[in-house]
Amino acid sequence: MNEAHSPMTGKNTCSRCGSSLPAGVLSGMCPACLLQMGAAPETVTEPGGPVFVPLTVEALAPLFPQLEILELIGKGGMGAVYKAKQKELDRLVALKILPPGSSGGRSTAFAERFAREARALARLNHPGIVTLYEFGHVEGEVPLYFFLMEFVDGVNLRQLLGQGRISPREALAIVPQICDALQYAHDQGIVHRDIKPENILMDRRGRVKVADFGLAKIVGTDEPAPFDVPGEADDLTKTGAIMGTPRYMAPEQTAAPGEVDHRADIYALGVVFYQMLTGELPGPHIEPPSRKVQVDVRLDEVVLRALEEKPERRYQQASVFKTQVETIAAGRASSVGASYEYRSRATLFGLPLLHMTYGNDPATGQIRAARGIVAIGGMAQGVIAIGGAAFGGLAFGGVAAGLLAFGGLSMGLFSIGGLALALILAHGGLAAAPVAMGGAALGYFANGGWGYGLHVWSSAIRDPEAMRFFQSPWMPSLQTLLNLANALWIVIFGLGMGALFWAKAAMGGGGSATPLPEAASQPADSDEPSPWQPIMALLGALVCVVGLIVAVALPFPFNAVIALMGWFGLTVAGLKLMGLWPWRSPLFPKSTWTGRHLRSRKRKIFLLLILIPWVVLSLHSMSVLWVYAHDGAAKKGENANH
Amino acid sequence: MRMMGPQRKGKMPIIEMGASRQSSGDLFATTRWTAVIAAGMRGSPQSERALEELCEAYWYPLYAYVRRRGHSREDAEDLTQAFFSRLLDGRSLEGLSAQRGRFRAFLLASMKHFLANEWDRANRLKRGGGRVHLSLDWATADTQFKIADRCAASPEALFDREWALALLERVLEGLRNAYAAEGHGPLFSALQPLLLPETGGGRIADAARSLGMEEGTLRVALHRLRKRYRKHLREEIVQTLENPAEVDEEMRTLFQAFAAG
């Protein structure tokens, strides 16, 4: 019996687990050990489960006379780890004891396998891998297998994660080190098979070390052992099948544990990476990290690729993974210097009076959008917006959209610019609107060097209706205004951008980082959907409707052109709704909005609303073309007769 | 040597003598113990009997708990008897819903409530009066209690421990009976001491020699015994649960009762 008499109290204690033995019951067997045996090994090794009670320090000491066992520092399904000191060498080591059941009884085949694997592990000599010093087993009816390893004075990643989310910067510093270790081991033909935060250690100097390499292969075998007692192998295989923490295991590892290769490690690392960035494990449908937290969008691609279900779609080498990660890390560092932001304290209706931005947001790597009453920047949204792409009430820009739009491409209620599209009046090089004026004018009332429309006053055509309209008493003043605006918008644009550059330079040159804390930029670039996107979608829809009306009313070929534009817009909108539009438009760099954001019923309604005019437009265009072909032939016939 | 499950002496319980303990699988095939109690003991005769059996198996921990709460031997006997009479008579007892289907926790909570509210010296249930469902061996229980550990742990923790002991005893007894029914009684007696694995020593070789078996064959038999033991243990625990999925948690709780000291 396993009894040890304590002379003081006369109580018996179990030498296996240390709990006191009740007298006269259970034939003297230890109830705690009985319960423990009842739990293993069918239960999955989850933390918190009493599947394996580690030996006490006192019980262990006599088995390792050359070591001074100091304390138990960890336990889990893979065994228990003790901090110890090699007496002769006076060096701290970690002693890992495998669970007694893992060998499934005395098995020579297991011992050979153990030795073979352990020798392979001992060859791993890398600063990022916990070094294996010795291995062996203590003889006995149930042999006790142990490893003697390098002692790492620090914490493991699980403990770090428990303290909160790791910053992207730290994560980008940790992952390449793990990749290095993995690549080294993979080059030696060794797969870890159990990468998880508990196995990633960080010492006090911040160096990362991966522990428990190849242990999963030793403890959980997937080859049937020919000399084992039948029945014992069942336990082993069962344990082998669940070896490796389920949530970090690659899909092929759960399905066919015997056919796993080094790419399973890459998957597990992807999971750990994801967890470091977002604080959560990826769910059944993996949401990109940049959607959950403020991280660089480019990391999405890297993490998602590592998490691919099929191994052949993942990174094939840990070193490639590392390069990708390091590139992003370097890219972030360099872009920080090139960005700038200023936001005024005063606000009106929640928007700052003045907001200027330049360059990329260091956190996300995307172009910042200036948002405010007056917004100036690469992308600007505001009541008065000036920028490369400007949206708002008064929009001045290369591409401008708004109530009053001035720009190279301007769209709005009133538009002035190179290509001016408007819902009311457009004035520009090419102007299209109900009232269009300019070099080439398309519209109900068109006035220009070249005009097409219902009532046209151009060099070629003099429609009396048009002339009457364009000679209304208010027209001259309007003309003056328009000409002025046409001349001035570029000046205003220049002034705005000039102010931006001047302020940026005043802040200390190109190397200055943003003067505001990162948190301040969050509302501008947050994960909330921008209110402008649905507004722009609506505007787009309005333009399409205008196109439809105009197309119906105007003569060929103008109506066909407008119809074509409208048709194109509807096609784009429809594809986006169905989630088939794969490209990010440069106008909306953050626009990943697709129909998937809508409930399926709403999506269907929208699709219907788009489909009907789409069909109508298509039919109309085809009929117009048909009529033209017919008419053209007839006219040719007529002309020939004259 | 086996002190738990005191032998029924004297008064026969309501259930017929000779009714064999049903195999654990179909004990509560139709109704869970919670449903039986909640329905005021108006379940089928089988389920009522099954509940009685459960009470017979685990009454000692309750008795010990009452003693540890400071009651004298006679009072503890009366209280325990009264408690079970109430329970098996179908009078509602508190604590049902709060325990989420765990018989052990339910018994403890009900007993606590009972001790706090229901006990009234003047209403001491006379022995022989009312329907007595269980015949409990007080004498053995008293001896058992006296030799039990006098630890500093709380009565609740000790209740859990003794519950676990009762549970394990039942499991071992069930195993013994199963092996005996198959004609392998002596084998079980030889294997039982080897149930828990050990480091060091050549017990298995000795046992094989004494049984006249090959060592390998003995190992197989031992392995099979452990497997059956686990199965029986889980089934035994499942009997006391409404939701079989909680068996791991219950095992953990029982295990922790020993871990504390």
Interface residues (C-beta under 8 A of the other chain):
Chain A: M1 N2 K11 R16 C17 S19 S20 P22 A23 G24 V25 L26 S27 M29 C30 P31 A32 C33 L34 L35 Q36 M37 G38 A39 E42 T43 G48 G49 P50 L63 P100 G101 G105 V138 E139 G140 E141 V142 P143 L144 V229 P230 G231 E232
Chain B: M1 R2 M3 M4 Q144 I147 A148 D149 C151 R161 A164 L165 L168 E169 L172 Q192 P193 L195 L196 P197 E198 T199 G200 G201 G202 R203 I204 G216 R219 V220 H223 R224 R226 K227 Y229 R230 L233 R234 D248 M251 R252 L254 F255 Q256 F258 A259 G261
